[in-house]
Amino acid sequence: MQGLHCTRRCIQLSEDPILIPKRLHARRFAGRSSPSFSGAKPSSPPPSPKDKASGFNATGHSTQPHKAPRGQSAKAVNSAEASPRRRVRIGPGKLIVFSIVAFLGYKVYTWQTNPARSLVLNPRFFTPFILKSREKVSSTSAILNLLSLPKGQNTANVSEAWKTGVWSVQVMQPELQIARSYTPLPPIEGTEPEQVRLFVRQEPQGEVSTFLHKINRGTIVHLRGPRVEYEIPDDVDEILFLAGGTGIAPALQVAHTLFNYRTKPTDHGPELRVLWANRRREDSINGLDHFSSQRAPAGFVPKVRKLADEWQGEPPSQLKEANEESAAPSQPSQSRLVEEVESLKARYGGKVIVDYFVDDEGSYISESLLRTYLSGIDQTANQDGTTRRKVILVSGPEGFVNAFAGPKTWKDGREIQGSLGGLLKKIDPQEWEIWKL
C-alpha cells in the first residue's frame, strides 16, 4: 500500500504543469502566448523524419530557422518580434500647433522673469532706474540718487507715496536674483520729484548692499514698490522715534509726511523726537543735540578707558590731561546725512528734536533716559489738559529692534508685529502706541 500510495502521488506530481522543466516549457510555447495552467494543452509529439524533411511539424509550424531580411541581423528581427513597437507619426498640423504653444510659453516665461517689463514703479514688478550719483556718508555708507528710466515716468507714483508715511522699495541684485528692502530719504529742494534717494550701508555679507556700493554712475538698478510699512495717523500728536543706524531714513520720512500732510490746525501741533544711535561717530559727525554740552567730547571716553587700563599707580593727572586734549578736537565737516537732519530741525523749529548717541563714545539710549523722555512728554500733555495720541516707532537693525521692542514674528507667510518685548515692555509706557519697522 505504501508503494502504491507513493506511485500514485508521483503520478499526480508529474501531471502537475508546475513541475514541467523551464527549458521544455519555454520551447513548447515559443512564438505564442503562454496558456494558463488550468487550460494547458498536452505537448505535441516529436516531429517525424518526414516532417523534418518537409520543414513542418505535426502542428503545422515551420521547423526551419527564420531568415532575417537582407541587411538586417537575425537578432534585430527576433527583438522586433518579441516587442513590436508602433511608430507615432506627427502630422504637419499638429507640429505647427505644438510650435505655436511652445513659442507662446517661452514668451510668457520671459515676460514674467524680465525685471524691466514695467516702466512705472509698482509693488508687483521691478522697474528700471538709473544711478545718477552716489554721495559718500562714511567709510561704510552712502546715499544713492536714482532716476526712473526713461525720465519722467514715476513723478506721480513717488509723490503719492510720500503722503502715506513710512514706505520702502525693493532693490534687486541682478546676478543672484535676490532683493532687499530700503527706505528712501525725503526729497530735497532742487531735485526731480521722482528721484529716489537710498541710504545704504555696505554689509560684509550683504550681496545687495555690496552691489549698490560697487556699481558706477549710469548703471541700471531695478526697483519694486512702494510698500507702505506704516501709515501715519491723521490725529497723531506725539511721535518718539528710536532709530538705529540706517533707521534714521524712516525717521526722516515720518518728519516729511507729518509736517507736510498731517499738520493739524491746533496750537501745539504734532511733535517729533528722534533718538538716533550709531556705533561710530563717522555716521553722525558734528550732530548736536540738547545734551551735547553735558556729554564727553568725541574721543574722550575711549581715551580715558585706555589710560585707565594702562594706569599702574601713575598720578591721575593723566586723565585730566586727556580731558583737556579732547576738549576742542578738530572735527571734520558735517556728514551729508547730518546736514539733512539739521536742515529738517531748522525748517520745523522746535517741532523736530534729534538727539545723537554713539556707542564708541559711551552714550546709549538707556532705560533711565527713555523714562525721562516719556515722562516729560506726558507732563506736557497733562498741563494742556488735552488728550493726545502718542506713538513710539522703532527702526534699525534686527538686534536694535529686538532690544527695545522685541522681535517680529511670522504668520501665514507674512511678517507681523508680534508681542511687545525688550526695554519698552519693561518700561511699559501707558497710553503709547508702539510699532516696529
C-alpha positions in Angstrom: 0.0 0.0 0.0 2.8 2.3 0.8 4.4 1.7 -2.6 1.1 2.2 -4.4 0.5 5.3 -2.5 3.9 6.7 -3.4 3.4 5.7 -7.1 0.1 7.4 -7.2 1.5 10.5 -5.6 4.4 10.6 -8.0 2.0 10.3 -10.9 -0.1 13.2 -9.6 3.0 15.3 -9.2 4.3 14.5 -12.7 1.0 15.7 -14.2 1.2 19.0 -12.4 2.2 21.6 -15.1 4.2 23.5 -12.5 6.7 20.7 -12.5 7.4 21.0 -16.2 11.1 21.9 -16.7 11.6 25.6 -17.6 13.6 24.8 -20.8 10.9 22.4 -22.0 8.1 24.8 -21.2 9.8 27.7 -22.9 10.5 25.5 -26.1 7.0 24.2 -26.1 5.3 27.7 -26.0 7.9 29.7 -28.0 6.4 32.1 -30.5 2.9 32.3 -28.9 1.4 33.4 -25.6 1.7 31.0 -22.7 -1.6 29.4 -21.8 -2.9 29.4 -18.3 -2.2 26.4 -16.2 -5.8 25.5 -15.9 -6.2 25.3 -19.7 -2.7 23.9 -20.7 -2.8 21.7 -23.8 -0.8 18.5 -24.0 2.5 18.7 -25.7 2.7 17.8 -29.4 4.5 14.6 -30.4 8.1 15.0 -31.6 8.3 15.6 -35.4 8.8 12.6 -37.7 11.7 12.4 -40.2 9.2 13.2 -42.9 8.1 16.3 -41.1 11.7 17.4 -40.7 12.3 16.9 -44.4 9.2 18.9 -45.3 10.1 21.7 -42.9 6.8 21.5 -40.9 6.0 19.7 -37.6 2.8 18.0 -36.6 1.1 21.2 -35.6 1.8 22.9 -38.9 4.6 25.2 -37.6 7.7 25.6 -39.6 10.8 23.9 -38.2 13.2 25.9 -40.4 15.0 28.8 -38.7 13.5 32.2 -39.7 15.8 34.1 -42.0 16.3 37.7 -41.5 15.7 40.2 -44.3 18.6 41.3 -46.3 20.6 43.9 -44.5 19.1 43.1 -41.1 20.5 40.7 -38.4 18.5 37.9 -37.0 19.0 39.3 -33.5 17.2 42.5 -34.6 14.4 40.5 -36.2 13.9 38.4 -33.1 13.9 41.6 -30.9 11.3 43.2 -33.1 9.1 40.1 -33.0 9.4 39.9 -29.2 8.4 43.5 -28.5 6.9 45.2 -31.6 6.8 49.0 -31.4 4.4 51.3 -33.1 5.7 54.4 -34.7 3.9 57.6 -34.0 3.7 60.0 -36.8 3.1 63.7 -36.1 1.2 65.4 -38.9 2.1 68.9 -40.1 -0.9 70.4 -38.4 0.0 69.0 -35.0 3.6 70.1 -35.4 2.5 73.7 -36.2 0.2 73.8 -33.1 3.0 72.4 -30.9 5.4 75.0 -32.2 3.0 77.8 -31.5 2.3 76.7 -28.0 6.0 76.3 -27.2 6.7 79.8 -28.5 3.9 81.4 -26.5 5.0 79.6 -23.4 8.6 80.9 -23.9 7.3 84.4 -24.4 5.2 84.2 -21.2 8.1 82.9 -19.2 10.5 85.6 -20.4 7.9 88.3 -19.7 7.3 87.1 -16.2 11.0 86.8 -15.4 12.1 90.1 -17.1 12.7 92.7 -14.4 12.3 95.6 -16.8 8.9 94.8 -18.2 7.3 97.8 -16.4 8.4 101.4 -16.7 6.2 102.6 -13.8 7.1 101.9 -10.2 4.7 99.3 -8.8 4.6 96.8 -6.0 4.4 93.8 -8.3 7.1 94.1 -11.0 10.6 95.5 -11.0 11.1 98.9 -12.7 14.4 100.2 -14.2 16.0 103.2 -12.6 19.4 104.7 -13.4 22.1 105.6 -10.9 22.5 109.3 -11.2 25.1 109.8 -8.4 26.4 108.3 -5.1 27.4 110.5 -2.2 29.7 109.1 0.5 28.4 109.5 4.0 31.0 107.4 5.9 33.5 104.6 5.1 30.7 102.1 5.1 27.6 104.1 3.9 26.5 106.2 1.1 23.4 107.9 -0.4 22.4 106.7 -3.9 20.3 109.0 -6.1 18.2 107.1 -8.6 16.1 108.4 -11.5 13.4 106.4 -13.4 14.2 105.3 -16.9 13.0 106.9 -19.1 12.9 110.1 -17.2 9.5 111.4 -16.0 7.7 108.0 -15.6 7.3 108.0 -11.8 6.6 111.6 -10.7 3.0 110.8 -9.7 3.7 107.5 -8.0 6.6 108.7 -5.9 4.8 111.9 -5.0 1.8 109.9 -3.9 3.9 107.6 -1.7 5.2 110.5 0.3 1.7 111.2 1.5 1.3 107.9 3.3 4.1 107.7 5.9 6.9 105.1 6.1 7.4 103.2 2.8 10.1 101.2 1.2 11.2 99.8 -2.1 13.0 96.5 -3.0 16.3 96.6 -4.9 17.2 93.5 -6.9 20.7 92.1 -7.3 20.7 91.1 -11.0 23.3 88.2 -10.9 21.8 86.4 -7.9 18.2 87.5 -8.4 17.8 88.4 -4.8 16.2 91.6 -3.4 16.3 93.7 -0.2 14.1 96.5 1.1 15.4 100.0 1.5 13.7 103.1 2.8 14.0 106.2 0.6 15.1 109.5 2.0 12.8 112.5 1.7 13.2 114.7 -1.4 15.3 117.8 -1.1 14.9 121.2 -2.9 16.2 121.5 -6.4 15.9 117.8 -7.3 13.5 115.9 -9.5 10.3 114.9 -7.7 10.5 111.3 -9.0 14.1 110.9 -7.7 14.6 108.0 -5.2 17.3 108.5 -2.7 18.6 105.5 -0.7 20.8 105.5 2.4 22.7 102.2 2.1 25.3 100.8 4.4 27.6 98.2 3.0 27.4 94.9 5.0 30.3 92.4 4.8 27.9 89.6 3.7 25.3 91.8 2.1 25.0 90.9 -1.6 22.6 93.7 -2.5 24.4 96.4 -0.5 27.8 95.4 -2.0 26.3 95.6 -5.5 25.0 99.1 -4.8 28.3 100.3 -3.5 30.3 98.9 -6.5 28.2 99.9 -9.5 29.2 103.0 -11.5 27.2 106.0 -12.4 24.7 105.2 -15.2 24.1 101.6 -14.1 20.6 100.3 -14.3 19.1 99.4 -10.9 15.7 97.7 -10.7 13.2 98.7 -8.0 9.9 97.3 -6.9 7.4 99.2 -4.7 6.3 101.2 -2.9 5.4 99.1 0.1 3.8 101.0 2.9 5.1 99.8 6.3 3.3 102.3 8.5 0.7 104.9 7.6 0.9 107.9 9.9 -2.5 108.6 11.6 -4.1 111.9 10.8 -4.8 112.7 14.5 -1.3 111.9 15.9 0.2 114.5 18.2 3.4 113.0 19.6 5.9 110.6 18.0 9.0 109.3 19.7 11.3 107.6 17.1 14.1 105.2 18.2 16.4 104.9 15.2 19.5 102.7 15.0 22.0 103.3 12.1 20.2 103.4 8.8 16.9 103.5 10.7 17.2 107.3 10.5 15.8 107.1 7.0 12.3 106.2 8.0 12.5 108.8 10.8 13.1 111.5 8.2 10.2 110.0 6.2 8.0 110.5 9.2 9.1 114.1 9.7 8.4 114.8 6.0 4.9 113.3 6.0 4.0 114.6 9.4 4.7 118.2 8.8 3.6 118.4 5.1 0.5 116.2 5.1 -0.6 115.7 8.7 -0.4 119.2 10.2 -3.4 119.9 12.4 -4.9 123.4 13.0 -4.1 123.4 16.7 -1.9 125.5 18.9 0.7 122.8 19.7 0.5 120.7 16.5 2.4 117.4 16.1 5.8 117.0 17.5 8.6 114.5 16.7 11.5 113.5 18.8 14.2 111.2 17.3 16.8 109.3 19.3 19.5 108.3 16.7 22.1 105.7 17.8 25.2 104.8 15.8 28.2 102.6 16.6 30.7 105.1 15.3 30.8 108.9 15.2 31.6 109.0 11.4 27.9 108.4 10.5 26.8 111.4 12.5 29.8 113.8 12.5 29.0 117.1 14.3 25.5 116.1 15.1 24.3 118.2 18.0 21.5 117.7 20.5 20.2 119.1 23.7 22.6 117.1 25.8 25.8 117.7 23.8 27.1 120.2 26.4 26.7 117.6 29.2 28.4 114.7 27.3 32.1 114.0 26.9 33.6 115.2 23.7 34.2 112.9 20.8 37.1 110.5 21.5 37.3 111.3 25.2 35.7 108.2 26.6 37.8 105.7 24.6 41.0 107.6 25.6 40.0 107.6 29.3 39.3 103.9 29.2 42.7 103.2 27.6 44.6 105.3 30.2 42.6 103.6 33.0 43.6 100.2 31.6 47.2 101.1 31.3 47.5 103.1 34.6 49.5 101.2 37.2 49.8 103.7 40.1 50.6 106.7 37.9 49.1 110.1 39.1 45.5 110.5 37.9 46.5 113.8 36.4 46.9 112.0 33.1 43.1 111.6 33.0 42.8 115.4 33.4 45.3 116.0 30.5 43.3 113.6 28.4 40.2 115.7 29.1 42.0 118.9 28.1 43.3 117.4 24.9 39.9 116.3 23.9 38.1 119.5 24.9 38.4 121.1 21.5 39.2 118.3 19.0 39.5 119.1 15.3 36.3 117.8 13.7 35.6 117.4 10.0 32.6 119.0 8.4 29.1 117.5 9.0 28.3 114.4 7.1 25.8 114.6 4.2 23.1 112.9 6.3 23.6 115.1 9.4 23.2 118.2 7.1 19.8 116.9 6.1 18.8 116.2 9.7 19.9 119.6 10.9 18.2 121.3 7.9 15.0 119.4 8.9 15.3 120.7 12.5 15.8 124.2 11.4 12.9 124.1 8.9 10.3 123.0 11.5 11.7 124.8 14.5 11.1 123.2 17.9 8.7 120.7 16.4 11.5 118.3 15.5 14.2 117.3 18.1 17.0 114.9 17.2 19.4 113.5 19.8 22.6 111.6 18.8 24.1 108.6 20.5 27.4 107.0 19.7 28.5 103.6 21.2 32.2 104.4 20.8 31.7 107.5 22.9 29.8 105.7 25.7 26.4 107.4 25.0 23.5 105.0 24.8 19.7 105.1 24.8 19.3 103.8 28.3 16.2 102.9 30.3 16.5 105.9 32.6 16.8 108.2 29.5 13.7 106.7 27.9 11.8 107.2 31.1 12.8 110.8 31.3 11.7 111.5 27.7 8.4 109.7 28.1 7.5 111.3 31.5 8.4 114.8 30.1 6.1 114.4 27.2 3.3 113.1 29.4 3.6 116.0 31.8 3.3 118.5 28.9 0.2 116.8 27.7 -1.3 116.8 31.2 -0.6 120.6 31.6 -2.5 121.3 28.4 -5.5 119.3 29.6 -5.9 117.7 26.2 -5.9 114.1 25.1 -3.0 113.4 22.7 -2.4 110.4 20.5 1.2 109.3 21.1 3.2 106.8 19.1 6.6 105.1 19.6 8.3 103.9 16.4 11.3 101.6 16.4 13.5 101.2 13.4 17.0 99.8 12.7 18.9 96.5 12.5 17.2 93.5 13.8 19.2 93.4 17.0 18.3 97.1 17.7 14.6 96.5 17.2 14.6 93.3 19.4 16.4 95.1 22.2 13.9 97.9 22.5 10.6 96.3 21.4 11.1 92.6 21.0 11.3 90.6 17.7 8.7 90.4 15.0 7.1 87.1 14.1 5.9 85.3 11.0 2.3 84.1 10.4 0.8 82.7 7.2 3.9 83.7 5.3 3.7 87.4 6.5 5.8 89.2 9.0 3.7 90.7 11.8 4.4 92.8 14.8 4.4 90.1 17.4 4.2 90.7 21.2 5.9 93.6 22.8 9.3 92.9 24.4 12.6 94.4 25.2 13.2 97.6 27.1 9.8 99.1 26.2 8.0 96.2 27.8 9.9 96.8 31.0 9.1 100.5 31.0 5.5 99.8 30.0 4.6 103.3 28.7 0.9 103.9 29.3 -1.2 105.5 26.5 1.6 105.0 23.9 1.1 103.0 20.7 4.3 101.1 19.8 5.1 100.0 16.2 8.2 98.1 14.9 9.5 98.9 11.5 
